[in-house]
Amino acid sequence: MMFNRPHITVILAMSADGKIADFRRSAARFGSAFDRTHLEKQIAAADAVLFGAGTLRVYGTTITVKDSTLMQQRIEQNQPPQPIHIVISGSGKLNPDIRFFQQPVVRWLLTTAKGAEFWQERREFAQILITVADDQKLDLDTILKKLYNLGIARLAVLGGSQLVGSLCASDSVDEFWLTICPLILGGDTAPSPVGGQGFLSDFAPKLNLLEVLTVEQEVFLHYQWQTDP
């Protein structure tokens, strides 16, 4: 486990067969209204929200805190009404016309020097954080340390699967909230919550089950990342 990084909670909804999107990787909107409320509470508890460029391209928006009570709680804790919303993209290739750039949130971009070029003279991102000088793979350890040094103590991660897989591979996850929704998506190419190269079963990260909540047809599972003793 890397020290001096934010506390990271991954929040995802998946089908009963463990898919976070269909085989076309369409925007997954199969969660209930309660799941949306649950997600909003997790976001409200964070200093920042992190998601990959692929997730943003599919949805075109981010999830904001809309509940006035949650926003007031943040204000009473000397926090802004909305957490910072951080996109991670090595290429920096994002459409500036999508609705995300009109939403009332502070936006940061994590990218490479090349990926930052288009955005440097624009106002969409309040901060552009460059972690490598060229098109090399983004270094998650460096990124998380930089975020921590910028005051991000609690980070909510909303996908996609490649980002979550990278965080798991670097032992950088503290908690999982997984919502199991009552549908079957199937498909060999449909993404699961954790992408990337994967783990052999003997060396797979282990989780401690902290909480199980059933609301109508959905099951909410709260896990803690099991660290080595």
N, C-alpha and C positions, 0 to 999 in steps of 0.2 A: 504494500500500500504506500502510495506517495503521500508525504506530509505536505502541509501548507497548500492545500487545495480546498475547494468548496465541498461541503456536504452535498452529495449528489443523490437525488431521487429520480428514478425513471418511472414515468406514468404512461401506461399504454392500455388500450382496449384491444381485445382480440376475440376471434370467433371461437367456438367450442373446440374446433380442431386446430387452434393455435396459429391463426393467420391474422395479420394486422391490416391486410388489404386483399382484394381479389386478384385473380391472375393477371388482370390488366393494370394492376397497381393504381386503381382509381381511388379517389378520396374516400376514406372509410368513415362513414357517418352512421354506423349501425348501433352506436351506443344510445342509451335512453337519456331522458331528461335528467334523471338522477345521476347518471354517469357524467353528464356535462357539469352538473353542480359539484360533484366530487372532484372533477378535474380542476374546476375553478378554485376550489378551496386549496388544492395542492399548489396551484400557481400563486395564489395570494400569499402563501406561506414562504415563498421563495424571494430571494433578492433579484434573481434573473432566471429567464427561461432560455434554454438552448435547443436548437433543432437544426437539422441538416437542410441543405439547399434543395434536395430532392423532395423532402416533405413540403417545403414552402412552395415549390413549383406545382405540386399536385393540388394543394389546398388554396393557394393564392392569398391566404390570410393567416393570422395567428389567433390564439385563444386569449382573450383579454378578461380581466376581472370586471364583471358588470354588476355584481351584487353590491348594493350601497353599504351594507353592513361590513362586508369584507374590506371595501375600500376605506371606510372610516377606521377600521381596526388598524390598517396599515398606516394611516395618517397619525393615529394616536401613538404608534410606535416609531414615529419620526421617519417613516418611509413614504415615498411617493405613492399615489393611488395605484399605479401599475408597476410591476417589476420591469426590469430591462429585458428586451427581447433580442436574443443574439442568434444570428445566422452563421453557420460555419460552411464555408465554400472555398475550396482551393482555387477554383477558376474565377470566382467572383461573378459568374455569368447569371445574373438575375434580371428579370424584366422590371424596369422601374415603373411600369404602368399598372402593375397588379395592386389589388386593394390593400395589401399589407402596408404599402408606403403611404396610405392615407389614414391608417388606424392611429388612434391617439396613444402611441407608446414611444418610448425611447428605444432606438434601434442601434445595435452594434453589429459589426461584421468582422468575423475571424477569417482571414484569408492569407494568400501569399502576396509578395510584392507585385507580381504580374496581375493577380486577381484584384488588387486594390486600384489599379490604374484608372479604370472607368469611373470610380466613385470618389476619387480624391478631391475633385473640384465641385462635387455635388453636396446636397444637404440632407439626403435621405438618412444617412447613418451619422449618429452623433459621435461615434468612435469607430475607427477602422484599425484593428489590431493585426499587425503583420508578424507572423511567427517564424517564417523562413524567407530567405532572400529571393528564391526563385520558385520553380514548379515542383520542388521536392514535396514529399508527403508531409502534411501538417503534423506537428509533434504535439500530441495530446498532453503530455506531461508539462511541456512548456506553456501550452495554452491554459491549462487549469491553474498552474502557479501564477500566471499573469492575471487571470481573473480574480484569484484570491487576493493578490496584492492590490487590485483595484477595488476591493471592498465587497466582492461577491462571496458571501459566506455560505449561502444556501442556493443551490442550483437545481432547477427542475428540468429534466430532459424529456422531450416529447417525441423523439424519433429523428430520423428513421432507423431502420434496423442496422445499417452499416455503422452509424455513429454509436448506437448502443453496443454493438459487437466490439467496436474498438475500445469503448470505455470498460467493458467487461474484461477484455484481453489485457488491459493495463491495470486491472484491479482497482478501478477508480469509481466503483458504484457502492453506495451505502445502503440504499433501499430500493425496492421495487413495489409499485402498485400496479397490479394487473387486473383488469376487469374482463371477466369471461362473459361474452354475449351469446344469446341463444340462437346461433345460426351456424351453418356449415358452409365454408367457402371453397375448400379443396384447391386443387391445382398445384402442379409441381413447381411453378414459378411464382406462386403467391408468397409474399414475404412473411416471415415469422418475426416475433419481437426482437430477436438477436440474430443479426447477420454476420458477415465476415467469414473467416476460415473455419470457425467452430472449434470445439474442444473434444478430445478423446474422453470417453466416459470416466476413465480412471483419474483424469486430471481436471475434470469439469469443476467450475466454481460451485460451491454449495451455498444454500440459502437456509435461513431459519424462518419458519412461518410465525409471524407475529399476530396476525389477525385475519379472521374470515368473516365477511359480512355478506348476507344474502338479502337482496332487495328485489322482490317480484321474481323476474326470470334471470337476473344477473347475479354473478358471484364476484365479490371484490376480495382479492388476495393481497395481503400486505406482507412482504418479505424483507428480511434484513440480510445483507451480504455477510456470509460467514467468513470471518477472518481467521487466519491461522493462530493457534494459541501461542 
